[in-house]
Amino acid sequence: MALNVYIQYKLNTSGKGLFLSRLIPALKDIGVECRFKEKGCDVCLGISKWRGSTKLPKVLRVDGVHLEPGHEAQNHAIKKSIQSADAVIFQSKFAQSKVKEVLKVKPRKEYVIYNGANPKDYENQGIDRYIGHTLISGKWERKGKERKQKNLKMMLDIAYMYCNKNPYNHFHVAGKTKLKSPHENIIMHGYLKEKELRKLIAMCDSMLNAPTVDWMPNAVVEAKVAGLKLIVNHKKCPVMKEIKEAPREAFFISNIAKQYKKVFYEVSKKKN
């Protein structure tokens, strides 16, 4: 039987919106229709928290939890949403353990399903892959302020050191940031449209990522799916080890969609 999913979230340019824009067509390919209105749907998918009431069985996808002070209200909203969900999908094992520890909450049913990307997006880009060209995600500002936990400044310092050691090393910083390049071999690309970003990812052979905390960053998932070598600080940020050790296919959006479909059917109790 066909399954219709009510998505209680508006598509946007955030990481959550990017993930949904990939998940929705992948679900459609395997017979699951996604809608933004409740009528005629069998199950509701929420993102991080509920944004309205629904009588449908509820699946909540949780990113993580706020660890810094001053976000008690946001964390309370996440906790209440988890408590009212029929099932919760965490985007990493690290997120699963940390959310439950900080919020002291026990979901009714819980799953770990990674973020995903389409490997075809990084193939046949008409560009060669260059050895010694490393990608850095610079999309780490929020409302004009740098998110310090992402450690972009430190990564630029690392890149500067490597460029001074070897003139063949190049670093490509993708994303809008106020930080300036400290070396001619560190290229600040600024904001890139999706098509341009895919070409840049296809050109690089590795990615440098060193946050102090993250839950399952899209940028690293994209690099993993594209086959880049990951240079990460997995000792300080456990999810980086999780990404690095998992097989590349675990992040293919087609495989992610199959896992979501299974959860939707289990919660809706419809026959597949």
C-alpha positions in Angstrom: 0.0 0.0 0.0 1.2 3.5 -0.8 2.3 5.7 2.1 1.8 9.4 2.4 3.9 11.4 4.8 3.0 14.8 6.2 6.2 16.9 6.7 5.7 19.4 9.4 8.6 21.7 8.3 9.1 24.3 5.5 11.9 23.7 3.1 14.6 26.3 3.4 18.4 26.8 2.9 19.3 25.4 6.4 21.0 22.0 6.9 17.6 20.6 7.8 16.1 22.0 4.6 18.9 20.6 2.5 18.5 17.1 4.0 14.8 17.2 3.3 15.3 18.4 -0.3 17.3 15.2 -0.8 15.2 12.8 1.2 11.8 13.7 -0.4 12.7 12.7 -4.0 14.5 9.6 -2.7 11.4 8.5 -0.9 9.3 9.2 -3.9 11.5 6.8 -5.9 10.5 4.0 -3.5 6.8 4.8 -3.4 6.5 7.2 -0.4 4.8 10.5 -1.2 5.7 13.6 1.0 3.2 16.4 1.5 3.2 19.6 3.4 -0.5 19.3 4.3 -1.9 16.8 6.7 -5.0 15.7 4.8 -4.8 12.3 3.3 -1.5 11.4 5.0 -0.7 8.3 7.1 2.2 9.6 9.3 3.8 12.9 10.3 7.5 13.7 10.2 8.7 16.5 12.4 12.2 18.1 12.4 13.8 18.8 15.8 10.4 19.8 17.4 6.7 19.9 16.6 5.4 23.0 14.9 1.8 22.4 15.3 -0.6 19.7 16.4 -1.5 16.5 14.5 -3.6 13.4 15.0 -1.3 11.3 12.9 1.3 8.9 14.2 4.4 11.0 14.8 8.0 10.5 13.8 10.5 13.1 15.1 13.9 13.5 13.5 16.2 15.1 16.1 19.5 16.8 15.2 21.0 17.2 18.7 20.7 19.4 21.8 22.0 22.8 22.8 25.0 22.4 25.1 25.8 26.0 25.7 24.0 28.0 28.5 21.0 30.2 27.6 19.1 27.6 25.5 17.0 26.1 28.2 13.7 27.0 26.4 14.9 25.4 23.2 16.0 22.2 24.9 12.7 22.0 26.8 10.8 22.2 23.5 13.0 19.4 22.1 12.3 17.3 25.2 8.5 17.8 25.0 8.5 16.9 21.3 10.5 13.7 22.0 8.1 12.7 24.7 5.0 13.1 22.5 6.6 11.3 19.5 5.7 7.7 18.6 9.3 7.3 17.3 12.4 9.4 17.3 15.1 9.3 14.6 18.6 10.5 15.7 21.0 11.5 13.0 24.0 9.9 14.7 24.8 7.5 17.7 26.6 10.5 19.3 23.4 12.6 19.0 21.3 9.8 20.4 23.5 9.3 23.5 24.0 13.1 24.2 20.4 14.1 23.8 19.2 11.4 26.1 21.9 12.3 28.6 21.3 16.0 28.7 17.5 16.0 28.4 17.0 12.9 30.6 14.4 11.6 28.2 13.5 8.1 26.9 11.8 7.9 23.5 9.1 5.3 23.0 10.9 4.0 19.9 14.3 5.2 18.7 16.4 4.8 15.6 19.7 6.1 14.3 19.6 7.1 10.6 22.4 9.2 9.2 22.1 12.2 6.9 22.7 11.4 3.2 23.6 12.7 -0.2 23.5 11.4 -3.7 26.8 10.1 -5.1 25.7 10.9 -8.6 25.8 14.6 -7.7 29.6 14.4 -7.6 30.2 12.2 -10.6 30.8 13.3 -14.2 31.4 16.9 -13.2 33.8 17.4 -16.2 36.6 18.3 -13.8 39.7 16.3 -12.6 40.4 15.5 -9.0 43.5 17.3 -7.8 45.9 15.7 -5.2 46.7 18.1 -2.4 43.5 20.1 -2.7 41.6 20.1 0.5 38.0 21.4 1.1 37.0 23.4 4.2 33.4 24.3 4.9 33.2 28.0 5.8 29.4 28.1 6.1 29.8 28.6 9.9 28.2 31.9 10.7 24.8 32.5 12.2 23.2 35.9 12.1 26.6 37.5 11.3 28.4 35.8 14.2 30.9 33.0 13.8 30.0 29.7 15.5 33.1 29.2 17.6 32.5 25.5 18.1 33.1 25.0 14.4 36.8 26.1 14.8 37.1 27.7 11.3 39.8 30.0 12.6 41.9 27.1 13.8 41.4 25.2 10.5 42.7 28.3 8.6 45.8 28.2 10.9 46.3 24.6 10.0 45.9 25.3 6.3 48.4 28.1 6.6 51.0 25.8 8.2 50.6 23.2 5.5 50.8 25.7 2.7 54.0 27.1 4.1 55.5 23.5 4.3 54.5 22.5 0.8 53.6 25.0 -2.1 51.6 22.3 -3.8 49.0 22.2 -1.0 45.8 24.1 -1.7 42.8 24.7 0.6 39.4 25.7 -0.6 37.0 27.4 1.8 33.4 27.1 0.7 30.7 29.3 2.3 30.2 32.8 3.5 32.5 34.0 6.2 34.1 37.2 7.4 37.4 35.6 8.0 40.2 36.4 5.4 42.6 34.1 3.7 46.0 34.0 5.4 47.8 32.6 2.4 47.6 32.7 -1.4 47.0 29.0 -1.6 44.0 29.3 0.7 41.1 30.3 -1.6 38.0 31.8 -0.1 35.2 30.9 -2.5 32.4 32.5 -0.5 28.8 31.4 -1.1 28.5 28.8 -3.8 25.4 27.6 -5.6 24.7 23.9 -5.3 26.0 23.2 -8.8 29.3 25.1 -8.1 29.7 23.4 -4.8 29.4 20.0 -6.3 32.1 20.8 -8.8 34.4 22.0 -6.0 33.8 18.9 -4.0 34.5 16.7 -7.0 37.8 18.6 -7.6 39.2 18.1 -4.1 40.8 14.9 -2.8 40.3 15.5 1.0 38.3 17.5 3.5 39.5 19.1 6.8 36.9 19.3 9.5 37.7 20.0 13.2 34.7 21.2 15.3 34.6 20.7 19.0 31.0 19.5 18.7 28.7 18.5 15.8 25.9 16.1 15.3 26.1 15.0 11.6 27.2 17.9 9.4 25.9 17.8 5.8 29.3 19.1 4.5 31.2 16.1 5.9 28.5 13.7 4.7 28.8 15.2 1.2 32.6 14.8 1.3 32.2 11.2 2.5 29.7 10.3 -0.3 31.9 12.0 -2.9 34.8 9.8 -1.8 37.1 12.4 -0.3 39.6 11.5 2.4 38.4 12.9 5.7 40.9 14.8 8.0 38.9 15.1 11.2 39.4 15.6 15.0 37.5 12.4 16.0 38.9 12.5 19.6 37.3 15.8 20.4 34.2 15.3 18.3 33.0 11.7 18.4 30.6 11.9 15.5 33.6 12.4 13.2 34.9 9.0 14.1 31.4 7.6 13.5 31.4 9.1 10.0 34.9 8.1 9.1 34.5 4.5 10.2 31.1 3.9 8.6 31.0 2.6 5.0 30.5 5.2 2.3 27.2 3.5 1.2 25.8 4.2 4.7 25.4 7.8 3.6 23.8 7.3 0.2 20.4 9.0 0.3 18.8 6.1 -1.5 19.8 3.8 1.5 18.7 6.5 4.0 15.3 6.7 2.3 14.7 3.0 2.7 15.4 3.2 6.4 13.0 6.1 6.8 10.3 4.2 4.8 10.7 1.2 7.2 10.2 3.5 10.2 7.1 5.2 8.6 5.5 1.8 8.0 6.2 0.6 11.5 4.8 3.7 13.1 1.7 4.0 10.8 1.0 0.2 11.1 0.2 0.1 7.4 1.2 -2.9 5.4 4.1 -2.4 3.0 
